[in-house]
C-alpha cells in the first residue's frame, strides 16, 4: 500500500476518493495515515475511514438502509413476491468531517460545508 501511495504522490494528485471494499476496509487506519503523511485530502464511502483519520465521508446512512431492508424482509415473510417489490434508492445520506485531519494536512473546511455536516470530529 505504501508503494501505491508513493507512486500516486509522484503524479501530484489533488485528492483521494475511496469506496468500500474488503481490502480497503481492512486497512482503513493505514490508508487514513498515508493520506495524512502525504497531505492528501480524502473522501471515503464509509464513516469508519473518517473515524480512523480520513478527512471526510459522504455515504448512505447504514441504519436507515438496514431499517428499509427489514421492511422488505417483513413483506416477503408475509407472502409478498420479491419481484413485485419496487427497487428503492437510498434517501438519507451522511456527511462526516474530521477537523483534526483537516488541520494536519492544512485544509480549511468552509463554514458552509461544516454547517451541512451530520457529524464533525474535532
C-alpha positions as CSV (number, residue, x, y, z in Angstrom):
1,X,0.0,0.0,0.0
2,X,2.9,2.3,0.8
3,X,4.3,1.9,-2.7
4,X,1.0,2.7,-4.2
5,X,0.8,6.0,-2.3
6,X,4.4,6.8,-3.2
7,X,3.7,6.2,-6.9
8,X,0.5,8.2,-6.7
9,X,2.2,11.1,-4.9
10,X,4.7,11.4,-7.9
11,X,1.7,12.3,-10.1
12,X,0.8,15.1,-7.7
13,X,-2.8,14.1,-7.1
14,X,-5.1,16.7,-5.6
15,X,-7.3,14.3,-3.6
16,X,-8.1,10.7,-2.9
17,X,-11.5,9.1,-3.3
18,X,-12.0,5.6,-1.9
19,X,-15.0,3.4,-1.9
20,X,-15.8,0.5,0.4
21,X,-14.3,-2.9,-0.3
22,X,-12.9,-5.9,1.5
23,X,-9.2,-4.9,1.2
24,X,-9.7,-1.2,1.8
25,X,-11.9,-1.7,4.8
26,X,-9.3,-3.9,6.4
27,X,-6.7,-1.1,6.1
28,X,-8.8,1.9,6.9
29,X,-6.4,3.2,9.6
30,X,-3.3,2.7,7.4
31,X,-5.0,4.4,4.4
32,X,-6.0,7.4,6.6
33,X,-2.5,7.6,8.0
34,X,-1.0,7.6,4.5
35,X,-3.3,10.3,3.3
36,X,-2.2,12.5,6.3
37,X,1.5,11.7,5.7
38,X,1.1,12.7,2.0
39,X,-1.1,15.7,2.9
40,X,-3.7,14.4,0.6
41,X,-7.4,15.5,1.1
42,X,-9.5,12.3,1.1
43,X,-13.2,11.4,0.9
44,X,-14.4,7.9,1.7
45,X,-17.6,6.0,1.3
46,X,-17.5,4.8,4.9
47,X,-17.6,6.8,8.1
48,X,-15.2,4.2,9.6
49,X,-12.4,5.7,7.5
50,X,-13.0,9.2,8.9
51,X,-13.0,7.8,12.4
52,X,-9.7,6.2,11.6
53,X,-8.3,9.6,10.5
54,X,-9.6,10.2,6.9
55,X,-10.7,13.7,6.1
56,X,-14.4,13.2,5.2
57,X,-17.0,10.7,4.1
58,X,-20.3,11.0,2.3
59,X,-22.3,7.9,2.4
60,X,-25.7,6.4,2.9
61,X,-27.0,6.1,6.4
62,X,-26.4,2.4,7.2
63,X,-29.0,2.4,10.0
64,X,-31.7,3.7,7.6
65,X,-30.7,1.2,4.9
66,X,-30.9,-1.7,7.4
67,X,-34.4,-0.5,8.6
68,X,-35.6,-0.4,4.9
69,X,-34.2,-3.9,4.3
70,X,-36.1,-5.1,7.4
71,X,-39.3,-3.8,5.9
72,X,-38.6,-5.8,2.8
73,X,-37.9,-8.9,4.7
74,X,-41.1,-8.5,6.7
75,X,-43.1,-8.1,3.4
76,X,-41.5,-11.2,1.9
77,X,-42.1,-13.2,5.1
78,X,-45.8,-12.2,4.9
79,X,-46.1,-13.5,1.4
80,X,-45.0,-10.7,-1.0
81,X,-43.2,-11.8,-4.1
82,X,-39.7,-10.2,-4.2
83,X,-40.1,-9.5,-7.9
84,X,-43.2,-7.4,-7.2
85,X,-41.4,-5.1,-4.7
86,X,-40.1,-1.8,-6.0
87,X,-36.4,-1.1,-6.0
88,X,-35.7,1.8,-3.6
89,X,-32.9,4.3,-3.8
90,X,-31.2,5.5,-0.6
91,X,-32.8,8.7,0.7
92,X,-30.7,9.5,3.7
93,X,-27.0,10.3,3.4
94,X,-24.4,11.4,6.0
95,X,-21.5,13.8,5.7
96,X,-18.8,13.3,8.3
97,X,-15.8,15.6,8.5
98,X,-12.6,15.2,10.6
99,X,-11.4,18.7,11.5
100,X,-8.3,17.3,13.2
101,X,-7.2,15.7,10.0
102,X,-8.0,18.9,8.1
103,X,-5.7,20.8,10.4
104,X,-2.9,18.2,10.0
105,X,-3.0,18.4,6.2
106,X,-3.5,22.2,6.0
107,X,-7.0,22.2,4.6
108,X,-9.6,24.7,5.6
109,X,-13.2,23.4,5.5
110,X,-15.6,26.3,4.6
111,X,-18.2,27.1,7.3
112,X,-21.0,26.4,4.8
113,X,-19.7,22.8,4.4
114,X,-19.3,22.3,8.2
115,X,-22.9,23.5,8.7
116,X,-24.1,20.8,6.4
117,X,-22.1,18.0,8.1
118,X,-24.1,15.5,10.1
119,X,-21.1,15.0,12.3
120,X,-17.8,16.8,12.9
121,X,-14.9,15.1,14.5
122,X,-12.7,17.6,16.4
